[in-house]
Amino acid sequence: AAMERQLGHWERHGFGLWVFREREEGGLVGRAGLQRYVVEGADEVGLLYHLAAEAWGRGFATEIARACLRAGFEDLGLPSMASWTLPWNRASRRVMEKCGLRYEAEWDFAGFRHVRYRISAGAWRAARA
């Protein structure tokens, strides 16, 4: 069912989640990408990343998140993107901050309290200059 949802998202929007592997050994790093959501009544593109535990602490999350942001802003022309996590997930929050996303709000998502971060296309471009 999850695979069908992801394939449907790709068909409807032209983007979605990717699987990432290590360049040399080909080991699974995780999955990440961009996905549309309705957040508090508004259409939103979320930056997602989920890494295998073996890949933690090696810089993959930041590298992958930056690549996804680049795809969203350069290839898709999105005006902004958001990402969210559970409040206690300091590692994920640090990835968002290193990628230029800034804290926006705390809110309920999927039955749990989350913190949401955001970056606009303009802020992303300015940080790269």
Secondary structure, DSSP 8 states (H G I E B T S, - for coil): -HHHHHHHHHHHHS--EEEEE-TTT--EEEEEEEEEEEETTEEEEEEEEEE-GGGTTTTHHHHHHHHHHHIIIIIS--SEEEEEE-TT-HHHHHHHHHTT-EEEEEEEETTEEEEEEEEEHHHHHHHH-
